Amino acid sequence: MVNQNLAESFASNGSTLQRTVPRLFTKSRLLMHHSRLDRLRSLCDEINGRNGQSQDQPRAVALELDVSASAASIEASVQKAWATFGRIDALINNAGIRGGVHNSLDLSEKELNDNIKTNLTGTWLVSKYVCMRMRDERQGGSVVNISSIAGLERGQLPGGLAYVCAKTAINAMTKVMALELGAFQIRVNSISPGLFKSEITQDLMQKDWLKNVERRVVPLRTFGTSNPALTSLLRLLIHDSSKHISGNLFIVDAGVTLPGVPIFSSL
């Protein structure tokens, strides 16, 4: 994994992985994509400073990419990213939006379309243009899609129709692309995270009802943190030691969506 070129796309509204993942791969060269460059530049400066990299030969580079943009715009961004280091060995599709909580009868067409365009279409287009170049260069590679337990048969909750549809489709896309791209030594997998303790969820984690759920419902009795719960799996999936792993949907939720777990209403 050392000296691999890793590209990661980030959500426009932030992510629990946004600052964690790049810090773990500082021995690789990092291309970090975001629709807001100001949110990544400070992180790139931190990584480059830590490794003593000069501005002429940086280890981490921030590039602008809006995954809800047109296909032509996304392809141009991918081409710029590819040209930066001359290749991309691994892609982590981490950009996405949650959207509001609405009953399916109250959900607007615009919100449904926006969710699908960002979460599904954007993930597909970035993967498409990166994998086209991996194929043409005959280099192989690894793609990891960050999905959600909401996209699993056992993980749906009321009020999330648009998000559930998008994440379910990402899981299906992962399997189909794994089938199609295996001949080019390109592996495609997805990770479905559950709820994690983070800066984003710290207020939620203080709720008494959620503490009760954690104590009585979560099989491992803790929601855990994205590092190392998610990051350790990411390390594996982009590493050559996982070269025979493709088309898998990895669930990282401390077991909370297992069929035998008590439903919340029984607490």
N, C-alpha and C positions, 0 to 999 in steps of 0.2 A: 504494500500500500504506500510505502515511502516513494515520494516523487510522482505519485499519480496526480493527474489533473482532475479535480473534483468540481463539478458545477452544481450549485444549489439555487433553486428559486424560492423566494420568500413571499409570504402573504403581505398584502398592502397594509393590513391592520396589525401586523406583528405576529409572532409565533413563539411558543415555548422553546422551540428548537433554534430560533433565529440567532441567538448569541451563544448557544451551547455547542452546537455541532461544529462550527468553524474552529473553535478553540481546541477541539479534539483532533483535528486533522492538520495541524500546523506543520507536519512533516511533508504534507502534500501541497501542491499548488492549488489555490482556491479561487474559483470564479463565483462570486456571489451576486445574484440578480435580485433586483427589487424595483418596484415602481417609484420608490422614494430613495434616491441615492444617499441623501443626508443620513438616513438611518443605518447605512452600512459603512460609510467612509470612516467613522470613528473606530469601528470594529476592525476594518482593514488596517488602519494606522496602528492599532494595538498589536495585531498579529505580526505585521511587518517589523514593528519596533522590537518585539520580543525576539524575533529571529535575526535581527540585525540586517534586514534586507534594505537595499537602496531603492530609491524611487525608480531607477532604471531597470532593476530586476526584482520587482516585488513578488512576494509569495502569495499575497492575497490581493485580489482586484475586485472592485465593485463596478458592476455594469447595470445600466437601466434596462428593465424589461417589465412591461405590463402584460401579464398573461391574459388579460381581457381584451387586448388589442387585436388588430387584424392579423391574418396569417402572414401577410407580407412583412408587417412590422416585427412579428415574432421571429420570422426567418432571418431578418436582417440582424436582430439582436443575437441570435444563435451564431450567425456567421462571424459577428464581431467577437463573440466569446471564443469561438474556435480559433480565430486568428491570433488571439492574445497569447496563447501558449502553444499553438500549433496542433492541439488535439484536446479531446475531452475523454477521459477514461471512465468516469462515473457521473451519473446525473441523479440528484435527489429532487424530486418534484414535491416541494413543500408549500407552494403558494395555494391559497384558498381563502374562502370566506364562509362564515357560518350562516349569516342572514338572520332575519327575525324569527320569532316563534309565532306561527300562525296556524290556525285550523285550515285544513285543505280547502274548505269552502270560502275562506277569507283571504287566502293567498292570492296575490296579484300575479298576473302573467309576467309583468316586468321583473318581479323578484325571482320568480321561477327561472326565467331566461337568464338573468344576471348570474344566478347561482350555477346554472349549468355551464354557462360560457366561461366563467372563471375557474370553477373546480374541475370540470370535465374537459371542455374544449381546449382550455389553456394547457392543461396537463398533456393532452394528446398532441397538440401542436408543438410544444417544446420537445416532447419525446420524439415526435416524428422527425423534426429537423436535426436534432442531435444524432438520432439513430441512423438517419440517411448518411450522415458523414462518417459515422462509425463503420457502416457497411461499405461505403465507397473506399475507405482507407484500409479495409480488411483488418481492422485492429481489434474488433470485439469491444465489449464494455458491459457495464452494469447500470441498470435503471431501477431506482427505488421510488415508488409512489407512496406518499404519505396519505393514507385513506382515513378511515374512522370506524369504530365499532358500530356507528350508525348505519354503515353500509352492509352490515351482516344481518342474516336472517333473525338472529337472536338479540339484535341491539337497537331496534327501532324504538323511538319514543314519540308520543303525540306532539304535533306542532312543528315538525321538522321535515315536511314532505320534500321541499326543494333540495335540502342538504342530503337527505337520505337517498333520493334518486341519483344525485350526482356521485356520491361516494359508492353506491352500489354499482353504478356504471363503471367507475374507476377500477373496481375489483374485477369486473368482467373484462375490461380492456386489458388489464394486467395479464390475464390468462391468454387472451387471444394474441397479444403482442409477443408473449413468451413463446407461443407455438410458432408464430411466423418468423421471429427473429433469431431463433435458436440456431438456424443454419449458418448465421453470420457470427456465431459465438457472442451474441448479445443476450444477456440475462435480464429478465424483467420480473420484479417481485413487488409486493406492496406490504405496508405495515398499517394495521388498524389499531391506533392507540385508544386507550380509555381515558379516564380523567386522571390528571397528574397534579401534584402540588407544584405551584409555580407562582411567579409574581402576578400573573394574570388571574389565577384562581385563589389567591391567598385570602381574600374576603369571603369567598364561597366556602372555603375549607373551615372557616370559623363557625359556620352555621351548626347549631346543635343537631338538626335533623340529619345533616350529612355526616357528622361525627358518629351518629347512631348507625347510619348505613355502613360506614367504614368499619365500625366495631362489630356489627352483627351480620352484615351481608357479604362484604368483600372476603372471599376465601382466604386471601393472604393477610387480611386484617389491616391492610394499608394500601392507599392509592399509589404510594411511591412517588418518585420524581423522574422526569424525563431523562436525566443523567444519573444513574447508568441504564435505566430500564429500556429506553429507546436507543440511546447512543451506542450501547454495546451491540445491539442487533445491527445497527447501521454499519458499524465497523466490520462485522462479519460479511454482510451482503455486498459491500463494495470491494472486499478483499478477494484475492485469487483463491483463497482456501475454500470459497463458496462457489467455485466454478461449475459445480454440478447442481446448484440450487437455482431453479428458475420456475416461474409460474405459481409461486406460493403466496398465500395470504397469511401473513403473520399477525397474530392477535396478541397485543401487549396491554392487558387490562387487569392484571392481578386476579383473573378468573371471574370477574364480576358478571360477565354475560353468559356464564355456563348455565345450561338448562336447569340444573339442580339448585341454583341459587334462589333463596326465597324472594318473592316479589315484595316491593317496597310497602305495599298496602298491608302486608301481614305483620309489619313491625309494631 
